[in-house]
Amino acid sequence: MHRGVRSILEEWIFLALLGISMAVLSLGMDFCIEVLRKFHVIASDYIDAMGTTVGNDVAVFAVWSCYTVLLITMAVAFAHFVAPQAIGSGIPEMKTILQGVVLKEYLSFRTLISKMVGLTLSIGSGLPIGKEGPFVHVGSIVASGISHWARTFRPIYANESRSIEMLAAGCAVGVACTFSAPVGE
């Protein structure tokens, strides 16, 4: 096969793997967030169904608030103890990495797990936050992982400029998954 055609085919395979992986992660996260939010409403409705007194209203408020605080505390603790690199949106750090600076453990699997769990718990708690920034980071971690895996077959993925291109593609796919947008349209 001609070298140029093979290179283009490899890029398309890489991008397809990246897109499919990110879609699965995004859908899984959305499902978990929906379950957490439904449980939040069900717990409050259960307490509310017990009566209509002023004390009951306070109990509903307490359950609603405690559930939110519990999930946020779990998200913060998980991120702090598993991978502190997962804290924050990830966009400033990705801009730094795309400029060529190496940030230790920032694109690791532990950071991916910490970011996904923390983000799921935070959004599931009812906080009015989005997953745009964090998914830029998640997309870059997945792109880095696929690039690392591809290096065993093709040494071209060990090239620094190629790695930066793949990280940029990961950032773009992360944004596209956030809005359920098809890439390239």
N, C-alpha and C positions, 0 to 999 in steps of 0.2 A: 504494500500500500504506500502511496506517495506520502512523504514526510509531512507536508502541509495539511493534507486531508486527515492524516492520523492525529495531528495536533488539534485540529478543529473538532474532530470526533471526541477526543479526550476531554476537551473543554466542555462540550455539550453533555457528556456523561457526568462530569464533575458537577455541572450546574443542575442536572436532573437529580442527582443524588442529594445535593444540597437543598433543592426545592422540596423534594419529597420528605426529607428528614425534618425540615422546618415546618412543613404542613402538618406532619404527624405530631410534632411537639406542640404546635399552636392549638390544634384540635384537642389534644389531650389536656392541655392547660385550660382551655375554655370549658371543657366538660367538668373538670374538677372545680373550677370557679363556680359554675352553675350549681353543682351539688352543695358547695359550701353556702352559697347564697340562699338556696331553697331551705337548707337546714336552719339557717338564721331566721327565716320567716316562719317556718313551721314551729320552731321553739317559742318564738314570741306569740304566735297565734294560739299555741297550746296554753300558755300562761294566761292570755287574754280571755280564753274560753272558760276559765275557771270562775269568773265573776266580773261584775262591773263596778266595783267599789273604787274609791280613790287609792286605796292600798294596792289594788290590783294594777292600776295604771303605773304606780311606782315599781311594782314587780316586773311589769312588761318592759319598762324603761331600763331597769337594772339588768334584766336578761339580755336585752338588745345591746346595751353598753358593754357588759362583761364579755359577751361573745366576741365583739369587735376587739376589745382590749386583749383578750386571750389569743386570738389569731395573730394580731400584730406582734404581741410579745413572742409568740412561737416563731414568727418569721424573722424577727430581729435576732433572737437567740440562735436559731439555726444558721443564719448567715454569719453571725459573729464567730461561732465555734467551728463550723465546717469550712468556710472559705470567706474570709473578710473581703477578698477582692470582689465579691459579688455585690457588695453594698453600693448603692447609687445607680444612676441610670446606665452608665457605661459609655455614653457618647464621648465625653471629654477624653477618657482613656483610650477609646478606639481611635480618636483623632491623633492622639499621641503615638499610638502604635503604627498607624498608617504613615506617620512621618519618619518611621524607622527606629523609634526608641523601643527597647525590649523591656517589657514589664513582666517580672517574674511571676509565674503561676496565674497570670491573668486570663490565659486561654486554656486552662486545664479542665479536665472532666469534673473535678471537685467543684470548681467555680460554676460550671454549668448546672450541676445538681443543686447547689446552693442558690443560684439565681432563680432557677425554675420553682423550687419549693418556696422560697421567700416571696417571689412575685405572686404565686398562686395563693398563698395564705393572705398576703396583703390585699390583693384585689378581691378575694373571696370574703374578706372581713367587711367589705363595703366602703373601703377608702376610695375616694374619687380620684384614682390615679390610673394612668394608662400603661400599656405595655410597650409603647413605641420605643423608648430609649433602651429599656432592658432587652428588647428583642433584637436591637442592633448588636448588642453584646452577645446574645445567645447565637445569632446567626454567624457572627465571627468565630465563636468557639467551635461551632459545628463545621464551618469552613476550614478552620485550622486542623480539626480532627481528621476530616476527609483528606486534606492535603498531606498530613502526616502519614496517613494510611497509604496514600497514592505514591509517596516517596519510595516505598519498598518495591514498587513495580517500575516507576519511571523517575529517574533522577532529576528530570526537569523541574519537578515540584519542590526540589531542595533549593532552587534559585530564589534569592531574596525578593527580587522584583515580582516574580511569579507568585510568591506567597502573599505579598501585599495586594496583588490583583485579586487573589482568591478571598482575602479578608474583606476587601471592598465589595466583592460580590456577596459575601456573607452579610455585610451591613445592609445592602440593598434588599436582599431576600428577607432579612428580618423585618424591615419596614413593610415590605409587600405582604408578609404573613400577618402582620398586625392589622392591616386593613382588608385582609382577604382579597387582595388584588392580584390579578395574574401578572407575572413579570413579563415585560417586553411589550405591553400594550400601550 
